[in-house]
């Protein structure tokens, strides 16, 4: 989406690239693909939690004074399991998102080719403007790159 701050801080060619990038998300069907991908991932997490909550409660349930899966006191254990699964799978979701962003970047470059003098340079400048606005770290820690 092209925000009012982008319009205020970017040049016209940079705005054209950002609009082309966002149009790429639409044309390439990224919203339905993302919904489907993350719905399947969520179903896998719930299945894994369903399969492993019994083992967790058999191992530590007595110490936590949880009588069984049907006890409301087991809900925190289930949430901890889901949190662990989400933490482990975060790089997978991030990789999928990065892949779609790369596709949208390519689409933005292709659709603005010929509209701007040097679409690659314009895209780089647009990324800098957006990075400054988002307070992005130009040299992030490699651990942050993997996790986020």
N, C-alpha and C positions, 0 to 999 in steps of 0.2 A: 504494500500500500504506500502511496506517496503522501507523506504527512505534510502538514502546513509548515513545520520546521524545515523539512527538506526543501520545500519550495522557497522558503525564506533564505536559506543558506547556500543552495546549490545554483549553478548556472543552468541555463536552458538546456544545453546538451546533456548535462548530468541528469537533469530531471527526465529527459527523454530516455536515457539509459535505464534509470530506475523504473520508469513506467514500462519499458520493454521487458525488464527483469520480472516485474510483477505480472505482466501479461503472459510471460512464459509459464509461471505457476498455473495460470488458468488454462492455457492452451495444452499444456502437458498433463493436465488432470491431477495435479499434485494433492489437492484437497481430498478427493475421494480415495486416492491411493494411500495417503497418510492415515485417513480414518480407518481404512481396511487393515493396514499394517499394524497400527497401534491397537485395534480391536482384537486382532489375532494374538498379539503379544500379551494383551491383558487376559485373554482366555487361557493362554498357556500359563501365565502366572497364577491365576485362580486354580487351575488344575494342579499345578505343582504344590500350591498351598494346601489344597484338598488332600493330596496324597501324602504330604509331609506333616500336617498338624497332628495326626495321630501319633507318629513317632516322637515328635517333640514333647507332647504331653505324657507319653509313656516314659520318656527319659527324665523330664524335669517337672512334670505336673504335680507329683506328690510334694515336692519341695516348695512349689508355688501355691500349694493347696487348691489346685484346680481339679475338680472331680472328673471332668471329661469334656469332650468336644461340645456337648449340649449345655455346658455350664457357661454363663455369660462371662465368667472370669477368664475363659479361654480366648476371648476376643483380642486382648493385647498381644497374646502369643501369635495369633493369626496376623495381626497388623505388623508385628516385628518380622515375621516370615516374608510378608509381601514387601516390606521395606528393603529387606536384604535382596530379594529378587529384583526389585526395581534398581537398586544400587548396582548390582552385577550387570544388568542389562542396559544401563544408561549409555555405555559406549555404543551399543548396537543401535539404539534410537538416535543417538547423535550422528553416527555414520550414515544412517538413512537420511536424516535431515540434511547433512552436508552434501550428500549425493544429489538430492533434489535442488539444493541451492546452487550447486555447480551446473546442473542442467539449466536452471533458470538464468544463470549468468551467461551461459553459452547462447541461449535463446535471445537474451537481451543484446548481446554483441552482434548476433546475426541480423536481428530485426533493425538495429540502428546503423548497420553498415551502409554507408552511402548517405545517411541522414546527417552524420557528423563527420568532421574532417578526419579524425583518428579515433575510432570507436574504442579501441583498447586503452588509449590514454585517457579518454573521457571516463571510461569505466573505472580506471584506477583512481582518478580524481574523485569520482562519486563515492567510491569505497572509503577514501580518506575523509570526505565530508561526513558520511554516515558514521564512520568510526569515531570521529571527533565528537559528533552529537551523542553517540551511545557511550562515550567514555571507554571505548575498547582499548585493550592493551595491545600495542603493535607488536610486541614480542612476548607472548604469553609463555608461562611455564609449560614444559612438555607434558607434565602430569595433568594440567588443566586442559590441554588440547585433547588428551585421550579421554578424560572423564566428561568433559563438557562438549 
